[in-house]
Amino acid sequence: MNPFLFAALGLLGGLVFGLVVAWGWVGLLVAAIGVVVMLAGAFLPTMLRGLFGLAIVGFLLSFVIAGGLTLL
């Protein structure tokens, strides 16, 4: 797979999941399971480590985006 596409997919996935969590469309249990999966994927030595790392960055960035959109 193309490394740029791999990075973009992880970042986009983290952004979407983070916005869904930030706006309250999923419950606390689903959000907790998603965060545990992202953290486990980022720390376990697998091929998908970079994907999950960028998904975490996207997840954190989505809360900044959600806060900015709330102010509008």
ZASE-144464 format. One record per residue: residue number from 1; residue in three letters; x, y, z of N, C-alpha, C, O in turn. Coordinates in Angstrom, 3 decimals, padded with zeros to 6 digits. Layout:
N
pos->NUM&code->ala&n.east->X&n.north->Y&n.up->Z&ca.east->X&ca.north->Y&ca.up->Z&c.east->X&c.north->Y&c.up->Z&o.east->X&o.north->Y&o.up->Z
...
END
This chain:
72
pos->1&code->met&n.east->000.840&n.north->-001.171&n.up->000.000&ca.east->000.000&ca.north->000.000&ca.up->000.000&c.east->000.892&c.north->001.244&c.up->000.000&o.east->001.975&o.north->001.248&o.up->000.586
pos->2&code->asn&n.east->000.433&n.north->002.264&n.up->-000.646&ca.east->001.143&ca.north->003.534&ca.up->-000.716&c.east->001.262&c.north->004.139&c.up->000.695&o.east->000.251&o.north->004.261&o.up->001.386
pos->3&code->pro&n.east->002.461&n.north->004.518&n.up->001.133&ca.east->002.622&ca.north->005.068&ca.up->002.496&c.east->001.807&c.north->006.342&c.up->002.735&o.east->001.306&o.north->006.555&o.up->003.839
pos->4&code->phe&n.east->001.672&n.north->007.190&n.up->001.708&ca.east->000.888&ca.north->008.412&ca.up->001.887&c.east->-000.587&c.north->008.081&c.up->002.083&o.east->-001.261&o.north->008.690&o.up->002.914
pos->5&code->leu&n.east->-001.085&n.north->007.118&n.up->001.319&ca.east->-002.479&ca.north->006.696&ca.up->001.461&c.east->-002.710&c.north->006.051&c.up->002.820&o.east->-003.755&o.north->006.244&o.up->003.441
pos->6&code->phe&n.east->-001.734&n.north->005.292&n.up->003.271&ca.east->-001.788&ca.north->004.651&ca.up->004.579&c.east->-001.898&c.north->005.705&c.up->005.681&o.east->-002.708&o.north->005.562&o.up->006.597
pos->7&code->ala&n.east->-001.090&n.north->006.756&n.up->005.597&ca.east->-001.112&ca.north->007.824&ca.up->006.591&c.east->-002.420&c.north->008.608&c.up->006.522&o.east->-003.005&o.north->008.936&o.up->007.555
pos->8&code->ala&n.east->-002.873&n.north->008.905&n.up->005.323&ca.east->-004.118&ca.north->009.664&ca.up->005.165&c.east->-005.311&c.north->008.876&c.up->005.686&o.east->-006.224&o.north->009.452&o.up->006.279
pos->9&code->leu&n.east->-005.312&n.north->007.576&n.up->005.472&ca.east->-006.404&ca.north->006.730&ca.up->005.953&c.east->-006.453&c.north->006.717&c.up->007.479&o.east->-007.533&o.north->006.802&o.up->008.063
pos->10&code->gly&n.east->-005.298&n.north->006.612&n.up->008.124&ca.east->-005.253&ca.north->006.630&ca.up->009.585&c.east->-005.706&c.north->007.959&c.up->010.154&o.east->-006.477&o.north->007.998&o.up->011.114
pos->11&code->leu&n.east->-005.232&n.north->009.051&n.up->009.569&ca.east->-005.614&ca.north->010.375&ca.up->010.053&c.east->-007.103&c.north->010.636&c.up->009.858&o.east->-007.767&o.north->011.164&o.up->010.750
pos->12&code->leu&n.east->-007.622&n.north->010.270&n.up->008.701&ca.east->-009.048&ca.north->010.463&ca.up->008.428&c.east->-009.915&c.north->009.604&c.up->009.344&o.east->-010.945&o.north->010.061&o.up->009.838
pos->13&code->gly&n.east->-009.500&n.north->008.373&n.up->009.568&ca.east->-010.247&ca.north->007.498&ca.up->010.476&c.east->-010.281&c.north->008.042&c.up->011.888&o.east->-011.321&o.north->008.007&o.up->012.546
pos->14&code->gly&n.east->-009.150&n.north->008.546&n.up->012.359&ca.east->-009.109&ca.north->009.144&ca.up->013.696&c.east->-009.950&c.north->010.395&c.up->013.793&o.east->-010.607&o.north->010.624&o.up->014.808
pos->15&code->leu&n.east->-009.939&n.north->011.218&n.up->012.739&ca.east->-010.765&ca.north->012.429&ca.up->012.735&c.east->-012.250&c.north->012.095&c.up->012.793&o.east->-012.994&o.north->012.689&o.up->013.573
pos->16&code->val&n.east->-012.671&n.north->011.160&n.up->011.981&ca.east->-014.091&ca.north->010.796&ca.up->011.940&c.east->-014.527&c.north->010.192&c.up->013.270&o.east->-015.571&o.north->010.562&o.up->013.809
pos->17&code->phe&n.east->-013.733&n.north->009.266&n.up->013.799&ca.east->-014.101&ca.north->008.645&ca.up->015.074&c.east->-014.108&c.north->009.678&c.up->016.202&o.east->-014.989&o.north->009.656&o.up->017.061
pos->18&code->gly&n.east->-013.137&n.north->010.571&n.up->016.197&ca.east->-013.093&ca.north->011.606&ca.up->017.237&c.east->-014.267&c.north->012.559&c.up->017.171&o.east->-014.803&o.north->012.951&o.up->018.208
pos->19&code->leu&n.east->-014.682&n.north->012.943&n.up->015.964&ca.east->-015.836&ca.north->013.833&ca.up->015.841&c.east->-017.120&c.north->013.131&c.up->016.259&o.east->-017.999&o.north->013.749&o.up->016.860
pos->20&code->val&n.east->-017.230&n.north->011.861&n.up->015.949&ca.east->-018.409&ca.north->011.096&ca.up->016.373&c.east->-018.465&c.north->011.022&c.up->017.893&o.east->-019.541&o.north->011.127&o.up->018.481
pos->21&code->val&n.east->-017.322&n.north->010.845&n.up->018.525&ca.east->-017.270&ca.north->010.798&ca.up->019.992&c.east->-017.517&c.north->012.185&c.up->020.580&o.east->-018.279&o.north->012.321&o.up->021.538
pos->22&code->ala&n.east->-016.885&n.north->013.213&n.up->020.019&ca.east->-016.994&ca.north->014.567&ca.up->020.571&c.east->-018.415&c.north->015.104&c.up->020.487&o.east->-018.856&o.north->015.823&o.up->021.383
pos->23&code->trp&n.east->-019.134&n.north->014.769&n.up->019.430&ca.east->-020.502&ca.north->015.263&ca.up->019.284&c.east->-021.530&c.north->014.369&c.up->019.954&o.east->-022.726&o.north->014.655&o.up->019.888
pos->24&code->gly&n.east->-021.091&n.north->013.288&n.up->020.599&ca.east->-021.984&ca.north->012.454&ca.up->021.391&c.east->-022.862&c.north->011.510&c.up->020.598&o.east->-023.938&o.north->011.134&o.up->021.064
pos->25&code->trp&n.east->-022.430&n.north->011.117&n.up->019.411&ca.east->-023.242&ca.north->010.199&ca.up->018.603&c.east->-023.058&c.north->008.750&c.up->019.001&o.east->-023.872&o.north->007.901&o.up->018.638
pos->26&code->val&n.east->-022.000&n.north->008.452&n.up->019.744&ca.east->-021.783&ca.north->007.094&ca.up->020.245&c.east->-021.706&c.north->007.155&c.up->021.761&o.east->-021.429&o.north->008.204&o.up->022.342
pos->27&code->gly&n.east->-021.950&n.north->006.035&n.up->022.379&ca.east->-021.932&ca.north->005.974&ca.up->023.829&c.east->-020.527&c.north->005.899&c.up->024.397&o.east->-019.548&o.north->005.781&o.up->023.660
pos->28&code->leu&n.east->-020.444&n.north->005.969&n.up->025.685&ca.east->-019.165&ca.north->005.964&ca.up->026.379&c.east->-018.459&c.north->004.619&c.up->026.223&o.east->-017.233&o.north->004.577&o.up->026.123
pos->29&code->leu&n.east->-019.205&n.north->003.534&n.up->026.202&ca.east->-018.602&ca.north->002.213&ca.up->026.060&c.east->-017.947&c.north->002.039&c.up->024.690&o.east->-016.840&o.north->001.508&o.up->024.593
pos->30&code->val&n.east->-018.622&n.north->002.483&n.up->023.640&ca.east->-018.067&ca.north->002.386&ca.up->022.287&c.east->-016.827&c.north->003.264&c.up->022.164&o.east->-015.840&o.north->002.866&o.up->021.545
pos->31&code->ala&n.east->-016.875&n.north->004.449&n.up->022.748&ca.east->-015.718&ca.north->005.347&ca.up->022.709&c.east->-014.540&c.north->004.735&c.up->023.454&o.east->-013.405&o.north->004.814&o.up->022.983
pos->32&code->ala&n.east->-014.790&n.north->004.132&n.up->024.602&ca.east->-013.716&ca.north->003.520&ca.up->025.388&c.east->-013.094&c.north->002.344&c.up->024.645&o.east->-011.873&o.north->002.186&o.up->024.647
pos->33&code->ile&n.east->-013.916&n.north->001.525&n.up->024.017&ca.east->-013.397&ca.north->000.385&ca.up->023.255&c.east->-012.562&c.north->000.878&c.up->022.072&o.east->-011.505&o.north->000.318&o.up->021.783
pos->34&code->gly&n.east->-013.029&n.north->001.914&n.up->021.393&ca.east->-012.283&ca.north->002.470&ca.up->020.270&c.east->-010.938&c.north->003.027&c.up->020.686&o.east->-009.944&o.north->002.837&o.up->019.985
pos->35&code->val&n.east->-010.893&n.north->003.705&n.up->021.803&ca.east->-009.631&ca.north->004.275&ca.up->022.295&c.east->-008.664&c.north->003.165&c.up->022.715&o.east->-007.461&o.north->003.259&o.up->022.468
pos->36&code->val&n.east->-009.186&n.north->002.122&n.up->023.344&ca.east->-008.321&ca.north->000.998&ca.up->023.733&c.east->-007.743&c.north->000.311&c.up->022.506&o.east->-006.569&o.north->-000.059&o.up->022.499
pos->37&code->val&n.east->-008.548&n.north->000.138&n.up->021.474&ca.east->-008.059&ca.north->-000.479&ca.up->020.235&c.east->-006.987&c.north->000.402&c.up->019.591&o.east->-005.965&o.north->-000.106&o.up->019.131
pos->38&code->met&n.east->-007.213&n.north->001.708&n.up->019.556&ca.east->-006.209&ca.north->002.606&ca.up->018.974&c.east->-004.908&c.north->002.587&c.up->019.766&o.east->-003.828&o.north->002.542&o.up->019.175
pos->39&code->leu&n.east->-004.992&n.north->002.622&n.up->021.076&ca.east->-003.782&ca.north->002.599&ca.up->021.900&c.east->-003.041&c.north->001.271&c.up->021.788&o.east->-001.813&o.north->001.246&o.up->021.709
pos->40&code->ala&n.east->-003.786&n.north->000.171&n.up->021.781&ca.east->-003.145&ca.north->-001.137&ca.up->021.639&c.east->-002.469&c.north->-001.252&c.up->020.278&o.east->-001.358&o.north->-001.773&o.up->020.175
pos->41&code->gly&n.east->-003.129&n.north->-000.773&n.up->019.248&ca.east->-002.538&ca.north->-000.825&ca.up->017.915&c.east->-001.305&c.north->000.049&c.up->017.780&o.east->-000.399&o.north->-000.271&o.up->017.011
pos->42&code->ala&n.east->-001.262&n.north->001.138&n.up->018.512&ca.east->-000.112&ca.north->002.037&ca.up->018.435&c.east->001.085&c.north->001.517&c.up->019.226&o.east->002.227&o.north->001.815&o.up->018.875
pos->43&code->phe&n.east->000.847&n.north->000.753&n.up->020.278&ca.east->001.953&ca.north->000.301&ca.up->021.113&c.east->002.412&c.north->-001.126&c.up->020.824&o.east->003.547&o.north->-001.476&o.up->021.149
pos->44&code->leu&n.east->001.568&n.north->-001.953&n.up->020.228&ca.east->001.986&ca.north->-003.309&ca.up->019.889&c.east->002.861&c.north->-003.283&c.up->018.637&o.east->002.597&o.north->-002.505&o.up->017.720
pos->45&code->pro&n.east->003.880&n.north->-004.106&n.up->018.584&ca.east->004.786&ca.north->-004.089&ca.up->017.420&c.east->004.191&c.north->-004.812&c.up->016.205&o.east->004.474&o.north->-005.987&o.up->015.973
pos->46&code->thr&n.east->003.377&n.north->-004.108&n.up->015.446&ca.east->002.767&ca.north->-004.675&ca.up->014.245&c.east->003.066&c.north->-003.775&c.up->013.050&o.east->003.672&o.north->-002.713&o.up->013.195
pos->47&code->met&n.east->002.635&n.north->-004.211&n.up->011.872&ca.east->002.797&ca.north->-003.409&ca.up->010.665&c.east->001.906&c.north->-002.173&c.up->010.682&o.east->002.209&o.north->-001.184&o.up->010.014
pos->48&code->leu&n.east->000.823&n.north->-002.218&n.up->011.428&ca.east->-000.163&ca.north->-001.143&ca.up->011.431&c.east->000.115&c.north->-000.082&c.up->012.486&o.east->-000.757&o.north->000.737&o.up->012.778
pos->49&code->arg&n.east->001.289&n.north->-000.080&n.up->013.051&ca.east->001.620&ca.north->000.852&ca.up->014.127&c.east->001.516&c.north->002.316&c.up->013.686&o.east->001.010&o.north->003.151&o.up->014.434
pos->50&code->gly&n.east->001.985&n.north->002.625&n.up->012.494&ca.east->001.905&ca.north->003.993&ca.up->011.984&c.east->000.478&c.north->004.430&c.up->011.728&o.east->000.126&o.north->005.585&o.up->011.968
pos->51&code->leu&n.east->-000.344&n.north->003.519&n.up->011.243&ca.east->-001.751&ca.north->003.813&ca.up->010.991&c.east->-002.464&c.north->004.192&c.up->012.290&o.east->-003.185&o.north->005.187&o.up->012.351
pos->52&code->phe&n.east->-002.251&n.north->003.387&n.up->013.312&ca.east->-002.897&ca.north->003.672&ca.up->014.587&c.east->-002.324&c.north->004.919&c.up->015.256&o.east->-003.050&o.north->005.649&o.up->015.930
pos->53&code->gly&n.east->-001.048&n.north->005.163&n.up->015.076&ca.east->-000.449&ca.north->006.379&ca.up->015.628&c.east->-001.063&c.north->007.631&c.up->015.023&o.east->-001.364&o.north->008.586&o.up->015.739
pos->54&code->leu&n.east->-001.249&n.north->007.631&n.up->013.715&ca.east->-001.887&ca.north->008.778&ca.up->013.072&c.east->-003.375&c.north->008.847&c.up->013.383&o.east->-003.954&o.north->009.933&o.up->013.392
pos->55&code->ala&n.east->-003.997&n.north->007.710&n.up->013.638&ca.east->-005.403&ca.north->007.721&ca.up->014.048&c.east->-005.551&c.north->008.403&c.up->015.413&o.east->-006.531&o.north->009.108&o.up->015.651
pos->56&code->ile&n.east->-004.587&n.north->008.194&n.up->016.300&ca.east->-004.621&ca.north->008.867&ca.up->017.600&c.east->-004.437&c.north->010.369&c.up->017.431&o.east->-005.108&o.north->011.157&o.up->018.098
pos->57&code->val&n.east->-003.533&n.north->010.766&n.up->016.545&ca.east->-003.341&ca.north->012.194&ca.up->016.274&c.east->-004.628&c.north->012.800&c.up->015.709&o.east->-005.029&o.north->013.891&o.up->016.114
pos->58&code->gly&n.east->-005.269&n.north->012.100&n.up->014.782&ca.east->-006.530&ca.north->012.573&ca.up->014.226&c.east->-007.637&c.north->012.634&c.up->015.268&o.east->-008.465&o.north->013.545&o.up->015.255
pos->59&code->phe&n.east->-007.646&n.north->011.654&n.up->016.172&ca.east->-008.644&ca.north->011.625&ca.up->017.246&c.east->-008.496&c.north->012.844&c.up->018.145&o.east->-009.490&o.north->013.482&o.up->018.493
pos->60&code->leu&n.east->-007.270&n.north->013.170&n.up->018.521&ca.east->-007.033&ca.north->014.339&ca.up->019.370&c.east->-007.315&c.north->015.641&c.up->018.622&o.east->-007.857&o.north->016.583&o.up->019.201
pos->61&code->leu&n.east->-006.955&n.north->015.700&n.up->017.352&ca.east->-007.211&ca.north->016.880&ca.up->016.536&c.east->-008.711&c.north->017.122&c.up->016.344&o.east->-009.144&o.north->018.268&o.up->016.216
pos->62&code->ser&n.east->-009.490&n.north->016.060&n.up->016.325&ca.east->-010.925&ca.north->016.220&ca.up->016.121&c.east->-011.597&c.north->016.935&c.up->017.288&o.east->-012.611&o.north->017.606&o.up->017.098
pos->63&code->phe&n.east->-011.046&n.north->016.799&n.up->018.486&ca.east->-011.621&ca.north->017.526&ca.up->019.614&c.east->-011.346&c.north->019.014&c.up->019.511&o.east->-012.154&o.north->019.825&o.up->019.962
pos->64&code->val&n.east->-010.224&n.north->019.380&n.up->018.926&ca.east->-009.948&ca.north->020.797&ca.up->018.663&c.east->-010.928&c.north->021.317&c.up->017.606&o.east->-011.458&o.north->022.420&o.up->017.738
pos->65&code->ile&n.east->-011.161&n.north->020.536&n.up->016.580&ca.east->-012.096&ca.north->020.928&ca.up->015.531&c.east->-013.520&c.north->021.039&c.up->016.077&o.east->-014.240&o.north->021.988&o.up->015.766
pos->66&code->ala&n.east->-013.917&n.north->020.063&n.up->016.891&ca.east->-015.271&ca.north->020.094&ca.up->017.467&c.east->-015.457&c.north->021.285&c.up->018.380&o.east->-016.527&o.north->021.893&o.up->018.390
pos->67&code->gly&n.east->-014.436&n.north->021.633&n.up->019.149&ca.east->-014.530&ca.north->022.803&ca.up->020.019&c.east->-014.632&c.north->024.084&c.up->019.215&o.east->-015.384&o.north->024.982&o.up->019.594
pos->68&code->gly&n.east->-013.902&n.north->024.196&n.up->018.123&ca.east->-013.966&ca.north->025.377&ca.up->017.268&c.east->-015.319&c.north->025.491&c.up->016.588&o.east->-015.856&o.north->026.591&o.up->016.455
pos->69&code->leu&n.east->-015.876&n.north->024.365&n.up->016.153&ca.east->-017.185&ca.north->024.400&ca.up->015.502&c.east->-018.295&c.north->024.730&c.up->016.499&o.east->-019.309&o.north->025.321&o.up->016.129
pos->70&code->thr&n.east->-018.104&n.north->024.352&n.up->017.748&ca.east->-019.098&ca.north->024.673&ca.up->018.775&c.east->-019.142&c.north->026.181&c.up->019.031&o.east->-020.204&o.north->026.734&o.up->019.315
pos->71&code->leu&n.east->-017.992&n.north->026.841&n.up->018.930&ca.east->-017.951&ca.north->028.274&ca.up->019.165&c.east->-018.654&c.north->029.063&c.up->018.054&o.east->-019.113&o.north->030.184&o.up->018.273
pos->72&code->leu&n.east->-018.731&n.north->028.461&n.up->016.858&ca.east->-019.418&ca.north->029.148&ca.up->015.761&c.east->-020.877&c.north->029.153&c.up->016.055&o.east->-021.664&o.north->029.679&o.up->015.268
END
